[in-house]
Every structure is written in structure tokens, then in C-alpha cells.
Amino acid sequence: MPSRLASPGIKFAKKILVMQSLVVIFCTLVASFFGFTAALSALLGGLAAILPNIVFAVFAFRFVGASKNQLVYNSFKTGSKLKLILTIVIFILIYRWPDVQAGPLFITFVVSMLGHWVISAKKHYAV
């Protein structure tokens, strides 16, 4: 059970992941008008954005509280490294597939990541 200190952060992370999932579904549906390969490429681009964020969120909220500040710092650092490595590995695996279409793949990846940053900025700068 998450700590009350971590609850707002967990709620925010879930909001971002849900928003990213909706963006990926939308982009995949739009790409489906251009064929199955385009839709699959869009879906893979979305997964390349969402899966590393899930891993980071798990690590980010493992520890809470001032008494665990070093554990929190190390967990964030580990989560960030794993997120980057996982993103690279996912893209390497995607590009092993010969029919991948770069356009839908990168558009979905970028749009879902931009959505993440827009929500984060909106929360940060909200008055």
C-alpha cells in the first residue's frame, strides 16, 4: 500500500500513463487508415514511450519520506537509467522488424512524449 506522501505523485503518474495510452490508441487508429503496417508501427512507437515510463514510475515511488532521501535519490537515478536503456532496447528490437514504417512509429512516440511534457508543465505552472 503506497504511503500518503507518495499518493499525489502516484496519481499524477497514472494520469500521465492513461493520457499517453489514449494518445497511442488515437494515433494507432489514425494510422490504421494507412494500412496494417502503419498501425502496427504506430502502436510500437507508443509502446516505446509507455513501457519505459511505467518502469520509471515503479522505481520513482518505491521509497518516500525525508528519512529515506538517499534511497529515493538512488531509486530515481536507477529508474532514469533503466528508462533510457529500455527505450534504446525497444527501438533496437522494433528496427529488427523489416516492415516498420518510421513515420507512424516516430510520430506516435513523439506525440505521446509531448503529451507527457505538456501535462507535467501544466501541473507545474498551474496556479
Rosetta blueprint (number, residue, H / E / L):
1 M L
2 P L
3 S L
4 R L
5 L L
6 A L
7 S H
8 P H
9 G H
10 I H
11 K H
12 F H
13 A H
14 K H
15 K H
16 I H
17 L H
18 V H
19 M H
20 Q H
21 S H
22 L H
23 V H
24 V H
25 I H
26 F H
27 C H
28 T H
29 L H
30 V H
31 A H
32 S H
33 F L
34 F L
35 G L
36 F H
37 T H
38 A H
39 A H
40 L H
41 S H
42 A H
43 L H
44 L H
45 G H
46 G H
47 L H
48 A H
49 A H
50 I H
51 L H
52 P H
53 N H
54 I H
55 V H
56 F H
57 A H
58 V H
59 F H
60 A H
61 F L
62 R L
63 F L
64 V L
65 G L
66 A H
67 S H
68 K H
69 N H
70 Q H
71 L H
72 V H
73 Y H
74 N H
75 S H
76 F H
77 K H
78 T H
79 G H
80 S H
81 K H
82 L H
83 K H
84 L H
85 I H
86 L H
87 T H
88 I H
89 V H
90 I H
91 F H
92 I H
93 L H
94 I H
95 Y L
96 R L
97 W L
98 P L
99 D L
100 V L
101 Q L
102 A H
103 G H
104 P H
105 L H
106 F H
107 I H
108 T H
109 F H
110 V H
111 V H
112 S H
113 M H
114 L H
115 G H
116 H H
117 W H
118 V H
119 I H
120 S H
121 A H
122 K H
123 K H
124 H H
125 Y H
126 A L
127 V L
